Amino acid sequence: MGFMDDAKETAEAVGEKVSRTWEDTTDRIGDKVDEMKADADVKKAEAERDSVEKRNEIKEELRDN
């Protein structure tokens, strides 16, 4: 009976380890997705800023002429 109990405990421990590993992996994927979204938001904001700056430069040039 001891062998079966050991095997059962080992199987349960492996199952818990796999479960924790899966949860960690999904957390890491979620973190990476959040990071990529934040990077995209920053790039979008920078592009918008550059666009506004350029538009303001053109307006200023037109006023001077």
Gaussian input, Z-matrix of N, CA and C with variables (Angstrom, degrees):
# hf/3-21g

backbone

0 1
 N
 C     1     B1
 C     2     B2     1     A1
 N     3     B3     2     A2     1     D1
 C     4     B4     3     A3     2     D2
 C     5     B5     4     A4     3     D3
 N     6     B6     5     A5     4     D4
 C     7     B7     6     A6     5     D5
 C     8     B8     7     A7     6     D6
 N     9     B9     8     A8     7     D7
 C    10    B10     9     A9     8     D8
 C    11    B11    10    A10     9     D9
 N    12    B12    11    A11    10    D10
 C    13    B13    12    A12    11    D11
 C    14    B14    13    A13    12    D12
 N    15    B15    14    A14    13    D13
 C    16    B16    15    A15    14    D14
 C    17    B17    16    A16    15    D15
 N    18    B18    17    A17    16    D16
 C    19    B19    18    A18    17    D17
 C    20    B20    19    A19    18    D18
 N    21    B21    20    A20    19    D19
 C    22    B22    21    A21    20    D20
 C    23    B23    22    A22    21    D21
 N    24    B24    23    A23    22    D22
 C    25    B25    24    A24    23    D23
 C    26    B26    25    A25    24    D24
 N    27    B27    26    A26    25    D25
 C    28    B28    27    A27    26    D26
 C    29    B29    28    A28    27    D27
 N    30    B30    29    A29    28    D28
 C    31    B31    30    A30    29    D29
 C    32    B32    31    A31    30    D30
 N    33    B33    32    A32    31    D31
 C    34    B34    33    A33    32    D32
 C    35    B35    34    A34    33    D33
 N    36    B36    35    A35    34    D34
 C    37    B37    36    A36    35    D35
 C    38    B38    37    A37    36    D36
 N    39    B39    38    A38    37    D37
 C    40    B40    39    A39    38    D38
 C    41    B41    40    A40    39    D39
 N    42    B42    41    A41    40    D40
 C    43    B43    42    A42    41    D41
 C    44    B44    43    A43    42    D42
 N    45    B45    44    A44    43    D43
 C    46    B46    45    A45    44    D44
 C    47    B47    46    A46    45    D45
 N    48    B48    47    A47    46    D46
 C    49    B49    48    A48    47    D47
 C    50    B50    49    A49    48    D48
 N    51    B51    50    A50    49    D49
 C    52    B52    51    A51    50    D50
 C    53    B53    52    A52    51    D51
 N    54    B54    53    A53    52    D52
 C    55    B55    54    A54    53    D53
 C    56    B56    55    A55    54    D54
 N    57    B57    56    A56    55    D55
 C    58    B58    57    A57    56    D56
 C    59    B59    58    A58    57    D57
 N    60    B60    59    A59    58    D58
 C    61    B61    60    A60    59    D59
 C    62    B62    61    A61    60    D60
 N    63    B63    62    A62    61    D61
 C    64    B64    63    A63    62    D62
 C    65    B65    64    A64    63    D63
 N    66    B66    65    A65    64    D64
 C    67    B67    66    A66    65    D65
 C    68    B68    67    A67    66    D66
 N    69    B69    68    A68    67    D67
 C    70    B70    69    A69    68    D68
 C    71    B71    70    A70    69    D69
 N    72    B72    71    A71    70    D70
 C    73    B73    72    A72    71    D71
 C    74    B74    73    A73    72    D72
 N    75    B75    74    A74    73    D73
 C    76    B76    75    A75    74    D74
 C    77    B77    76    A76    75    D75
 N    78    B78    77    A77    76    D76
 C    79    B79    78    A78    77    D77
 C    80    B80    79    A79    78    D78
 N    81    B81    80    A80    79    D79
 C    82    B82    81    A81    80    D80
 C    83    B83    82    A82    81    D81
 N    84    B84    83    A83    82    D82
 C    85    B85    84    A84    83    D83
 C    86    B86    85    A85    84    D84
 N    87    B87    86    A86    85    D85
 C    88    B88    87    A87    86    D86
 C    89    B89    88    A88    87    D87
 N    90    B90    89    A89    88    D88
 C    91    B91    90    A90    89    D89
 C    92    B92    91    A91    90    D90
 N    93    B93    92    A92    91    D91
 C    94    B94    93    A93    92    D92
 C    95    B95    94    A94    93    D93
 N    96    B96    95    A95    94    D94
 C    97    B97    96    A96    95    D95
 C    98    B98    97    A97    96    D96
 N    99    B99    98    A98    97    D97
 C   100   B100    99    A99    98    D98
 C   101   B101   100   A100    99    D99
 N   102   B102   101   A101   100   D100
 C   103   B103   102   A102   101   D101
 C   104   B104   103   A103   102   D102
 N   105   B105   104   A104   103   D103
 C   106   B106   105   A105   104   D104
 C   107   B107   106   A106   105   D105
 N   108   B108   107   A107   106   D106
 C   109   B109   108   A108   107   D107
 C   110   B110   109   A109   108   D108
 N   111   B111   110   A110   109   D109
 C   112   B112   111   A111   110   D110
 C   113   B113   112   A112   111   D111
 N   114   B114   113   A113   112   D112
 C   115   B115   114   A114   113   D113
 C   116   B116   115   A115   114   D114
 N   117   B117   116   A116   115   D115
 C   118   B118   117   A117   116   D116
 C   119   B119   118   A118   117   D117
 N   120   B120   119   A119   118   D118
 C   121   B121   120   A120   119   D119
 C   122   B122   121   A121   120   D120
 N   123   B123   122   A122   121   D121
 C   124   B124   123   A123   122   D122
 C   125   B125   124   A124   123   D123
 N   126   B126   125   A125   124   D124
 C   127   B127   126   A126   125   D125
 C   128   B128   127   A127   126   D126
 N   129   B129   128   A128   127   D127
 C   130   B130   129   A129   128   D128
 C   131   B131   130   A130   129   D129
 N   132   B132   131   A131   130   D130
 C   133   B133   132   A132   131   D131
 C   134   B134   133   A133   132   D132
 N   135   B135   134   A134   133   D133
 C   136   B136   135   A135   134   D134
 C   137   B137   136   A136   135   D135
 N   138   B138   137   A137   136   D136
 C   139   B139   138   A138   137   D137
 C   140   B140   139   A139   138   D138
 N   141   B141   140   A140   139   D139
 C   142   B142   141   A141   140   D140
 C   143   B143   142   A142   141   D141
 N   144   B144   143   A143   142   D142
 C   145   B145   144   A144   143   D143
 C   146   B146   145   A145   144   D144
 N   147   B147   146   A146   145   D145
 C   148   B148   147   A147   146   D146
 C   149   B149   148   A148   147   D147
 N   150   B150   149   A149   148   D148
 C   151   B151   150   A150   149   D149
 C   152   B152   151   A151   150   D150
 N   153   B153   152   A152   151   D151
 C   154   B154   153   A153   152   D152
 C   155   B155   154   A154   153   D153
 N   156   B156   155   A155   154   D154
 C   157   B157   156   A156   155   D155
 C   158   B158   157   A157   156   D156
 N   159   B159   158   A158   157   D157
 C   160   B160   159   A159   158   D158
 C   161   B161   160   A160   159   D159
 N   162   B162   161   A161   160   D160
 C   163   B163   162   A162   161   D161
 C   164   B164   163   A163   162   D162
 N   165   B165   164   A164   163   D163
 C   166   B166   165   A165   164   D164
 C   167   B167   166   A166   165   D165
 N   168   B168   167   A167   166   D166
 C   169   B169   168   A168   167   D167
 C   170   B170   169   A169   168   D168
 N   171   B171   170   A170   169   D169
 C   172   B172   171   A171   170   D170
 C   173   B173   172   A172   171   D171
 N   174   B174   173   A173   172   D172
 C   175   B175   174   A174   173   D173
 C   176   B176   175   A175   174   D174
 N   177   B177   176   A176   175   D175
 C   178   B178   177   A177   176   D176
 C   179   B179   178   A178   177   D177
 N   180   B180   179   A179   178   D178
 C   181   B181   180   A180   179   D179
 C   182   B182   181   A181   180   D180
 N   183   B183   182   A182   181   D181
 C   184   B184   183   A183   182   D182
 C   185   B185   184   A184   183   D183
 N   186   B186   185   A185   184   D184
 C   187   B187   186   A186   185   D185
 C   188   B188   187   A187   186   D186
 N   189   B189   188   A188   187   D187
 C   190   B190   189   A189   188   D188
 C   191   B191   190   A190   189   D189
 N   192   B192   191   A191   190   D190
 C   193   B193   192   A192   191   D191
 C   194   B194   193   A193   192   D192

   B1=1.4464
   B2=1.5279
   B3=1.3023
   B4=1.4483
   B5=1.5144
   B6=1.3409
   B7=1.4543
   B8=1.5227
   B9=1.3083
   B10=1.4655
   B11=1.5294
   B12=1.3194
   B13=1.4646
   B14=1.5334
   B15=1.3350
   B16=1.4635
   B17=1.5244
   B18=1.3091
   B19=1.4631
   B20=1.5222
   B21=1.3234
   B22=1.4675
   B23=1.5275
   B24=1.3207
   B25=1.4627
   B26=1.5278
   B27=1.3113
   B28=1.4612
   B29=1.5183
   B30=1.3064
   B31=1.4663
   B32=1.5300
   B33=1.3240
   B34=1.4588
   B35=1.5288
   B36=1.3300
   B37=1.4606
   B38=1.5240
   B39=1.3237
   B40=1.4619
   B41=1.5254
   B42=1.3164
   B43=1.4633
   B44=1.5196
   B45=1.3226
   B46=1.4606
   B47=1.5266
   B48=1.3322
   B49=1.4636
   B50=1.5277
   B51=1.3167
   B52=1.4603
   B53=1.5250
   B54=1.3078
   B55=1.4611
   B56=1.5256
   B57=1.3357
   B58=1.4688
   B59=1.5211
   B60=1.3185
   B61=1.4628
   B62=1.5161
   B63=1.3253
   B64=1.4627
   B65=1.5269
   B66=1.3357
   B67=1.4631
   B68=1.5250
   B69=1.3342
   B70=1.4673
   B71=1.5287
   B72=1.3230
   B73=1.4662
   B74=1.5154
   B75=1.3116
   B76=1.4656
   B77=1.5209
   B78=1.3398
   B79=1.4695
   B80=1.5228
   B81=1.3319
   B82=1.4695
   B83=1.5310
   B84=1.3202
   B85=1.4696
   B86=1.5235
   B87=1.3197
   B88=1.4650
   B89=1.5145
   B90=1.3304
   B91=1.4631
   B92=1.5244
   B93=1.3259
   B94=1.4645
   B95=1.5338
   B96=1.3296
   B97=1.4633
   B98=1.5274
   B99=1.3304
   B100=1.4633
   B101=1.5272
   B102=1.3272
   B103=1.4603
   B104=1.5249
   B105=1.3132
   B106=1.4599
   B107=1.5253
   B108=1.3309
   B109=1.4634
   B110=1.5212
   B111=1.3238
   B112=1.4601
   B113=1.5237
   B114=1.3268
   B115=1.4656
   B116=1.5266
   B117=1.3217
   B118=1.4658
   B119=1.5211
   B120=1.3292
   B121=1.4638
   B122=1.5294
   B123=1.3286
   B124=1.4640
   B125=1.5284
   B126=1.3293
   B127=1.4644
   B128=1.5245
   B129=1.3223
   B130=1.4600
   B131=1.5252
   B132=1.3189
   B133=1.4624
   B134=1.5288
   B135=1.3240
   B136=1.4681
   B137=1.5315
   B138=1.3276
   B139=1.4656
   B140=1.5282
   B141=1.3119
   B142=1.4651
   B143=1.5256
   B144=1.3237
   B145=1.4666
   B146=1.5286
   B147=1.3255
   B148=1.4674
   B149=1.5279
   B150=1.3087
   B151=1.4594
   B152=1.5237
   B153=1.3064
   B154=1.4676
   B155=1.5245
   B156=1.3255
   B157=1.4673
   B158=1.5326
   B159=1.3114
   B160=1.4603
   B161=1.5276
   B162=1.3129
   B163=1.4672
   B164=1.5248
   B165=1.3284
   B166=1.4647
   B167=1.5259
   B168=1.3214
   B169=1.4622
   B170=1.5236
   B171=1.3147
   B172=1.4681
   B173=1.5387
   B174=1.3235
   B175=1.4679
   B176=1.5265
   B177=1.3224
   B178=1.4509
   B179=1.5335
   B180=1.3121
   B181=1.4572
   B182=1.5274
   B183=1.3116
   B184=1.4567
   B185=1.5327
   B186=1.2953
   B187=1.4685
   B188=1.5138
   B189=1.3381
   B190=1.4738
   B191=1.5133
   B192=1.3145
   B193=1.4644
   B194=1.4670
   A1=111.13
   A2=119.54
   A3=123.55
   A4=112.26
   A5=116.92
   A6=120.68
   A7=110.76
   A8=116.93
   A9=121.02
   A10=110.95
   A11=116.52
   A12=120.04
   A13=110.54
   A14=116.19
   A15=120.63
   A16=110.88
   A17=116.15
   A18=120.73
   A19=110.26
   A20=115.70
   A21=119.81
   A22=110.46
   A23=117.13
   A24=120.86
   A25=111.13
   A26=115.97
   A27=120.24
   A28=110.45
   A29=116.64
   A30=120.96
   A31=110.63
   A32=116.49
   A33=120.13
   A34=110.87
   A35=116.60
   A36=120.72
   A37=110.52
   A38=116.91
   A39=120.83
   A40=109.71
   A41=116.62
   A42=120.72
   A43=111.57
   A44=117.14
   A45=120.84
   A46=110.77
   A47=116.42
   A48=121.16
   A49=110.06
   A50=116.97
   A51=121.05
   A52=110.15
   A53=116.70
   A54=121.36
   A55=110.94
   A56=117.08
   A57=120.92
   A58=110.84
   A59=116.53
   A60=120.20
   A61=110.23
   A62=117.24
   A63=121.25
   A64=110.82
   A65=116.73
   A66=120.62
   A67=111.13
   A68=116.55
   A69=120.49
   A70=110.87
   A71=115.59
   A72=120.09
   A73=110.63
   A74=117.57
   A75=119.64
   A76=111.02
   A77=117.49
   A78=120.38
   A79=110.57
   A80=116.41
   A81=120.06
   A82=110.94
   A83=116.03
   A84=119.64
   A85=109.78
   A86=116.30
   A87=120.61
   A88=111.78
   A89=116.58
   A90=120.37
   A91=110.83
   A92=116.64
   A93=121.07
   A94=110.07
   A95=117.30
   A96=121.25
   A97=109.95
   A98=116.36
   A99=119.90
   A100=111.00
   A101=116.05
   A102=120.85
   A103=111.28
   A104=116.63
   A105=120.70
   A106=111.32
   A107=116.75
   A108=120.23
   A109=110.92
   A110=116.45
   A111=120.47
   A112=110.40
   A113=116.97
   A114=120.16
   A115=111.20
   A116=116.31
   A117=120.29
   A118=110.64
   A119=117.18
   A120=120.93
   A121=110.96
   A122=115.90
   A123=120.18
   A124=110.11
   A125=116.78
   A126=120.10
   A127=110.96
   A128=116.50
   A129=120.50
   A130=110.37
   A131=116.75
   A132=120.90
   A133=110.69
   A134=117.05
   A135=119.97
   A136=111.04
   A137=116.66
   A138=120.32
   A139=110.12
   A140=116.46
   A141=120.44
   A142=110.42
   A143=116.38
   A144=120.77
   A145=110.73
   A146=115.88
   A147=120.25
   A148=111.00
   A149=116.42
   A150=121.11
   A151=111.05
   A152=116.42
   A153=120.86
   A154=109.89
   A155=116.86
   A156=119.81
   A157=110.84
   A158=116.90
   A159=121.48
   A160=110.19
   A161=116.70
   A162=121.01
   A163=110.39
   A164=116.77
   A165=120.41
   A166=110.98
   A167=117.94
   A168=121.17
   A169=110.76
   A170=116.37
   A171=120.79
   A172=110.07
   A173=116.16
   A174=119.43
   A175=111.01
   A176=116.03
   A177=120.58
   A178=110.80
   A179=117.01
   A180=121.13
   A181=111.19
   A182=117.21
   A183=120.92
   A184=111.26
   A185=117.38
   A186=121.08
   A187=110.76
   A188=115.26
   A189=119.26
   A190=112.08
   A191=117.92
   A192=121.30
   A193=110.03
   D1=-31.40
   D2=-178.73
   D3=-61.79
   D4=-38.86
   D5=179.66
   D6=-62.84
   D7=-42.97
   D8=-179.80
   D9=-66.06
   D10=-39.34
   D11=178.23
   D12=-64.20
   D13=-43.06
   D14=178.26
   D15=-62.27
   D16=-43.04
   D17=179.94
   D18=-63.68
   D19=-40.90
   D20=179.47
   D21=-64.71
   D22=-44.95
   D23=179.10
   D24=-63.21
   D25=-40.23
   D26=178.72
   D27=-64.15
   D28=-44.25
   D29=179.21
   D30=-62.17
   D31=-41.40
   D32=178.35
   D33=-64.60
   D34=-41.88
   D35=179.38
   D36=-63.62
   D37=-41.65
   D38=178.00
   D39=-64.15
   D40=-42.52
   D41=178.45
   D42=-60.68
   D43=-42.81
   D44=178.59
   D45=-65.15
   D46=-40.40
   D47=179.39
   D48=-63.47
   D49=-44.94
   D50=178.56
   D51=-62.26
   D52=-41.62
   D53=179.61
   D54=-62.89
   D55=-46.23
   D56=178.59
   D57=-63.99
   D58=-40.39
   D59=178.93
   D60=-63.16
   D61=-42.88
   D62=178.36
   D63=-61.78
   D64=-44.39
   D65=179.19
   D66=-62.97
   D67=-42.55
   D68=177.71
   D69=-61.74
   D70=-41.97
   D71=-179.47
   D72=-64.46
   D73=-45.27
   D74=179.37
   D75=-65.09
   D76=-35.70
   D77=175.78
   D78=-63.50
   D79=-43.49
   D80=179.82
   D81=-63.75
   D82=-40.82
   D83=178.31
   D84=-62.88
   D85=-45.15
   D86=178.21
   D87=-60.69
   D88=-41.20
   D89=178.20
   D90=-63.06
   D91=-41.79
   D92=-179.46
   D93=-65.81
   D94=-40.62
   D95=177.76
   D96=-62.12
   D97=-43.94
   D98=178.15
   D99=-61.39
   D100=-40.53
   D101=178.71
   D102=-63.71
   D103=-42.55
   D104=179.64
   D105=-65.94
   D106=-39.43
   D107=177.12
   D108=-63.59
   D109=-42.24
   D110=179.06
   D111=-63.48
   D112=-42.31
   D113=177.46
   D114=-61.50
   D115=-41.32
   D116=178.79
   D117=-64.35
   D118=-39.97
   D119=178.15
   D120=-63.22
   D121=-40.61
   D122=179.08
   D123=-64.66
   D124=-45.40
   D125=179.98
   D126=-62.30
   D127=-39.57
   D128=178.44
   D129=-64.23
   D130=-44.39
   D131=179.82
   D132=-64.40
   D133=-40.62
   D134=178.43
   D135=-64.67
   D136=-40.73
   D137=178.89
   D138=-64.42
   D139=-40.74
   D140=178.64
   D141=-64.82
   D142=-42.54
   D143=177.65
   D144=-60.15
   D145=-46.82
   D146=179.65
   D147=-61.43
   D148=-39.03
   D149=179.12
   D150=-64.10
   D151=-44.43
   D152=179.53
   D153=-65.02
   D154=-42.54
   D155=178.64
   D156=-60.19
   D157=-45.35
   D158=-179.31
   D159=-63.83
   D160=-44.70
   D161=178.75
   D162=-60.20
   D163=-41.83
   D164=178.81
   D165=-66.55
   D166=-37.98
   D167=176.70
   D168=-61.42
   D169=-44.63
   D170=-179.70
   D171=-63.84
   D172=-43.91
   D173=177.99
   D174=-59.98
   D175=-42.09
   D176=-179.18
   D177=-65.12
   D178=-40.56
   D179=177.09
   D180=-63.32
   D181=-40.08
   D182=178.71
   D183=-66.38
   D184=-34.47
   D185=179.02
   D186=-69.25
   D187=-35.51
   D188=-178.20
   D189=-72.81
   D190=-25.63
   D191=-177.08
   D192=-86.72

